[in-house]
């Protein structure tokens, strides 16, 4: 499957911004199942400085600064992405593989490069702190002799069932403890929740940001801007690798999930962040995302 993704972010300010420095995670990364065929970025006003690099996790990052007064900033990226068939049709028997106990034992006893790299995803991160409440919520699904992937799939389903999707309840700064207490949030919150649960039990888990194609009801035309940025999580199992789960939609990501970046939590992979001087009272940005199928 080939997709064309258009992601537009626009900021408007009360007063002219004299200078801004920005960091963007907007260009989708290449993975074992995904290839970025092309990517075109347009920034207005034109940056005085820009530099691309790979971050610590291998994500595509852009640094740029605008050094002229401006009352509006527009950042638009258009990328063509190919998703391989293996992503579209995962054939996984979640009742096979390492048990929860075996996975923990292998993670700490086998000094492989993959295990050592995965262990950092057990540690606390800026937006995901381990709490007893997270451990207590997750523990019933992760009995010692149960296959780890089956347990993770059950956790995914429980979050989908127990929590309400409510965009009005949280912001990017809402503590995970509030999400757990009130059982409300959005995809970012549910990914953080699952990651916190897994880390509380000792399992490596990372945050995945990207896009999700949304299809219109039968007989209706798809609306421009109806797609969205999305987030889910990935769990590491020694000797088996990383496996992705989407608690917002109660599934394992397939062809409609397009990966942009991954890290410890949202703070590592925010699509666009920065520092500005002047501008007046901050206003929320306008964000529009379109995911268009080009070829099946």
Secondary structure, DSSP 8 states (H G I E B T S, - for coil): -EEEEEEEEEEEEEEEEEEEEEEE--S----SSEEEEEEEEEEES--SEEEEEE-TTS-EEEEEEE-S-EEEEEEEEEEEEEE-HHHHT----TTSS-BHHHHHHHHHH---HHHHHHHGGGS-BTTB---HHHHHHHHTT--TTSBHHHHHHHHHHHHHHHSEE-TTT--TT--HHHHHHHTEE-HHHHHHHHHHHHHHTT--EEEEEEEE-----TT----TT--EEEEEEEEEETTTEEEEEBTTTTB---TTEEEEEEESSHHHH-SEEEEEEE-SS----EEEEEEEEEE-
